[in-house]
Amino acid sequence: MDERMPNTTDMTPRRGFIRRIAGAMTLGLGGLASARAEPLAPLDGPNWPGALKGRHRQLVDAYQINDGVPLEWAYTFLATNPSPAPGIIAATAVVVLRHAAFPIALKSEMWRKYKIGEAFKIIDPETKAPAVKNPFFNPKPGVLPIDGMSIDRLMADGTVFGACDVALKVQSKMLAGNAGVSADDAAKEWAANVIPGITVLPSGTWGVNRAQEAGCTYCTGG
């Protein structure tokens, strides 16, 4: 065979291979154009905790209410990292309310309607009886060991709060019978009555991870 002549036996499969690659590229580009036409769903959850201010950043992992100790840890962290000058933020605390600490995220109406204090044996430090309101949100002065550890005061000081959606669904289902509603209705009502400013997270463990990825050191809330 003349060495200058191409080998047609070799060229045929090569041409077929090139046609297949070209076809795949066409389909891929078509799919990409279609994906661009429709907004992508947020697969990674909410943008939480977002950009945190200050050099010092700490996560308090609140998985038990423990008389509000997780909130006290957040307060203590901020109190011992004061601003070096007016207008300068030295530290930010992040609190994840998950597992048994989730009810801290709810408005008082949910505590009354679903008998949260009675069901979970949470004592109101003001009345010394099972709580029928959220004792950690807008409490009277002097009720908590430290006034600054209340959720409203911590938020005012820049603390970032997240709450576990898994705990929301599980606990609202558990207590739906106390309010005489279905599990689905209870979950919807709880979600609508999370304290404004608290972000509902895909899960508490998701929040613990994202806070650390955002530069927070870890503090167990207990």
N, C-alpha and C positions, 0 to 999 in steps of 0.2 A: 504494500500500500504506500502511496505517495505521502511522505511525512508532512507535506504542505497542506494536504486535504484534511478537514476536520473529521473527527470520528462521530458520525451521526448517531451511532448507538449510545454514546455517552451524552450527546447533546439533548436527546429526547427526554430522559428523566430530569436533566438539569432544568430544561424549559418548564417541565411540569412542576418542579419544585419552586421555581421563581413565580409561576402563576399562582401557586397556592399561597406563597408568602404575600404576594400583592393582594390577593383576595382577603387574606386575614387582616392585612393592614387597612384595607378599605372598610371591613366590618368594624375593626377597632376604632377607626376614626369616626365612623358613623355612630357607634355607641358613645364615644366621648362627646360628640356634638349633642346627642340626645341628653346625656347626663348634664351638660352645661345648660341646656335649655330649662331643666327642672332643678330648683334649689335642692341641695343635698340635705338630708336629714342629719341633725346633730347626733353623731354616733358616740361622742365622748362625754355626754352629759352637759350640764350647765357650766358656764365659765365661772367657776367657783374655786377657791375664794377670791379670785381676781388678783389685781395688783395690790400687794400689801405694802403699807407704809412703815417706815422706821427701819432702823438697823436690826433690831431684835424682834423676832417673831416666834411665837410659841403656840402650839396646838394643845388644847386640853381635850382629851378623849373621854367624854362623859358617857359612861355605859351604866351607871347607877346614880340615882338621885342623891343618896347618902347625905341627907339633910342639907343639900345644896353645896356640898364641898367642891364639886367641879367649878361652880361659879366663883367660889372663894379663891380657888387657885388662879383663875383668870384675873380676878381683881388684884391679887397679891403680885402677880407677874407685872401688871401695869403699874402698880403703886411703887414697885421697887426699880422701875425703869422710867423715872420721870423725864419730862421734856427738859433738855438742856437750856432752852431759850424759848420765848413766846413764839408760837407759830411753827415750832419744829416738833415733829412726832418722833419719839425715840423708839417706841415699841407698839406692836399690834398683837392682840390675843385673838385666837381662833378657837371656837368651841363647837365640837360635834356632839349633838344630842342623839344618842342611839340606844338601842336595847331598852333597859328599864328606865333610862333617863329621858326618853322621848316626851313624856307628858309635860315636861318643863316648857316645851315649844307651843303648847296649846293655850288658847284664851280660857278665862275662868268659866265661861258658859259651858264649855265641853266638860270641865271638871264636875260641874253641878249635874248636868244632864246625864252623864254616863257613869257617875259615882266613881270617878277615878281614884280619889283618895281612899275610899272604903275598899275598893277592889284591890288596889296595890299597896294598901297599908301605909299610906303617906300621911304623916301627921302635920297639920298646920301649926307652925311655931307660935302663932298668935292665939289660937283657940285651944291648942293641945288636944284636938280631936281630929278624926279623919278629915282631910282637906276637902272642902266643897268649892274652893277657888284655887287658882294657881298662886301659891304662897310666895313665889319668886318673881312675880311680875307686878309692879306698882304696889309693893307692900307699904304699910304704914311705917313711918320712921321708928327705928328701934326694935322692930320685929325680928329682923334677921341679925345674925351676929355682927355683920358689917353692912351698913346701908348701901355702900357702893357695889356690893355683889349682886344686886338685883339685876334682872335681865335688861330692864329699861335703862338703868344707870350704866351698865356695861356697854350697851349699844351706843349711848351718848358719848362714851369714851372711845368709840371706834372699834369695839370688839365685833368680830365677824361670826355669825351663828349659822350653822347648818343642822338640819334634822333628817333623820333616816326615814325614807319612804317605806321601806320594808317594815319597820316597827310601826309606822302609822297604820298600815293595812292589817297587820297581825293583831295589834292591840284594839283597833276599832272593831274588828270582827269579834274579838273576845268579849267586848263590852256592849255590843250592839243590843243585846237583850235587855240591858239595864235601861235603855232608852226606848225600847219597843220598836226598833227599826231594823231593816235588813242590813246585812253586812255591807252591801254595796252602798246603801244610803249613808251608813255610818262613816265609811271611808271618805265619801264625798264631803260629808259635813266636817269631818276632822280636817281634811285638806283645806277647806274654805275657812277654817278657824285657827290656822297656824298664825302665831303672832306676826304682824307685819314687820318685815326686816329680816326674818329667819327664812333661809332658802331651804326648800325641800330637796334633798339629795337622792340620787338613785338608791344609795344605801349608806349606812353609817361608815362601813369599812371603806367604801369608795371615798367618802369625805376625809377619812383619816389619811388615806393615801394621797389625795390631791393636796391637802394642806401641807404635807411633808414635801411633796414635789414643788410646792410654792416657796419652800425655804423655811418652814416651821420646824423647830425642835419639838420633840414629843414629851408630853406630860400626861400620865395616866390620871383620869378623873376619879374613877372608882365610886 
